[in-house]
Amino acid sequence: MPLTSKQRAQLRALSNDFDPVVYIGKEGITPNLSKQAWDALEARELIKVQVLKNAPYETREACGLLCEAVHADPVLCVGNRFVIYRPARKDPKIVLV
């Protein structure tokens, strides 16, 4: 189920102080990068990703591809960074309104 605008705003506020935990470089979105993002989402539920200058995608395209690969929802896409969210399978920490 897609996020509502209220939920997206809540998640945006939570992600303000985050540093990127996944970086998309010249290799693009590889199975290894998808696994890294998957594990980060399981641990944190909300992660920030940075698209480096030498990446083969624009930021929005990279966001869509990674979200599809890890079954996450896009929250925010600004500049060369984006934030994605997926509730943890066991013991979700973030409660959405």
Helices and strands as residue ranges (DSSP letters): H 5-15, E 22-24, H 31-44, E 46-51, H 59-70, E 73-78, E 81-85
